[in-house]
Amino acid sequence: QVELVESGGGLVQAGGSLRLSCEAPRRLPGIKVMGWYRQAPGSQRELVAAIYMNGDTKYEDAVKGRFTISRDKTKNIVYLQMNSLKSEDTAVYYCFVDSAWNKYWGQGTQVTVSS
């Protein structure tokens, strides 16, 4: 089973910043898009941000202007820079990769924003 190595979560005060990272295996073929979903307890998992192989990005409306997703193409690493964090950003963040063959997930990293 392909595992995405995900890190960078933690506890931060409202208005602070965190940066998440997620690394896919270099051997993984046919990657189309990488990004993050997030899920708060009792809530549906929602797409937060995604980056396509041509560099185009997509964001949930609630994080536009605060979060920035980027990718190191050579290393298959994606980063999510999260600024001006709010309490409603608190969730487990799950990295994902969509490829020509399958969809893969990271183990999740907890982001907690105190108000």
C-alpha positions in Angstrom: 0.0 0.0 0.0 1.3 3.4 -0.9 1.8 5.7 2.1 2.2 9.5 1.9 4.4 10.9 4.6 2.7 13.9 6.1 3.9 16.3 8.8 3.7 19.8 10.1 0.5 19.9 12.3 0.4 21.3 15.8 -1.1 23.8 18.2 -1.1 27.4 17.3 -2.9 30.6 18.5 -5.4 32.3 16.2 -3.6 34.5 13.7 -0.6 32.2 13.7 0.9 30.1 11.0 1.8 26.5 10.2 3.2 24.7 7.2 2.2 21.2 6.3 4.2 18.9 4.1 3.4 15.7 2.3 5.8 13.5 0.3 4.7 10.9 -2.2 7.1 8.1 -3.4 9.3 9.2 -6.3 8.3 6.0 -8.1 4.6 6.8 -8.0 3.5 7.2 -11.6 0.8 9.2 -13.3 0.2 11.9 -10.5 -2.5 14.3 -11.6 -3.1 16.3 -8.5 -1.9 16.6 -4.9 -3.5 18.4 -1.9 -5.3 18.2 1.4 -8.6 17.4 2.8 -9.5 18.2 6.3 -12.1 16.8 8.8 -13.2 18.1 12.1 -14.9 15.8 14.6 -18.5 15.1 13.6 -18.0 16.9 10.3 -17.7 15.8 6.7 -14.3 15.7 5.1 -13.8 18.7 2.9 -11.3 19.6 0.2 -9.0 22.4 1.4 -6.5 22.9 -1.4 -5.1 21.2 -4.4 -2.3 21.7 -6.9 -2.3 20.3 -10.4 0.8 19.2 -12.3 0.7 22.4 -14.4 0.9 24.5 -11.3 -2.8 25.5 -11.2 -4.2 25.6 -7.7 -7.7 25.3 -6.1 -8.8 26.4 -2.7 -11.8 26.1 -0.5 -13.4 29.6 -0.3 -12.9 29.7 3.5 -9.1 29.6 3.1 -8.5 31.7 0.0 -6.0 34.5 0.7 -4.7 32.7 3.8 -3.5 29.3 2.6 -1.0 28.7 -0.2 -0.2 25.3 -1.7 3.0 24.6 -3.6 4.9 21.6 -4.9 8.5 20.4 -5.3 8.1 18.5 -8.5 11.4 16.8 -8.4 10.8 15.3 -4.9 7.0 14.8 -5.2 6.5 17.0 -2.1 3.6 19.3 -1.6 3.4 22.1 1.0 0.5 23.9 2.5 1.4 27.2 4.1 -1.4 28.2 6.4 -1.4 31.8 7.6 -3.9 33.9 9.7 -5.2 30.7 11.2 -8.7 30.7 12.7 -10.3 28.4 15.3 -12.5 27.0 12.5 -9.4 25.7 10.7 -9.1 23.1 13.5 -9.2 19.7 12.0 -7.2 16.7 11.0 -5.6 17.4 7.6 -5.2 14.5 5.2 -2.8 14.7 2.3 -4.0 13.1 -0.9 -2.6 12.2 -4.3 -4.8 11.5 -7.4 -3.0 9.4 -10.0 -3.9 7.7 -13.2 -4.3 4.5 -11.2 -5.7 5.3 -7.8 -6.2 7.8 -5.0 -3.7 7.7 -2.0 -3.9 9.2 1.4 -1.5 10.4 4.2 -2.0 9.4 7.8 -3.4 12.8 8.8 -1.9 15.5 10.9 -3.8 17.4 13.6 -4.1 21.2 13.4 -5.5 22.9 16.4 -6.0 26.6 16.5 -6.8 28.2 19.9 -9.0 31.3 20.0 
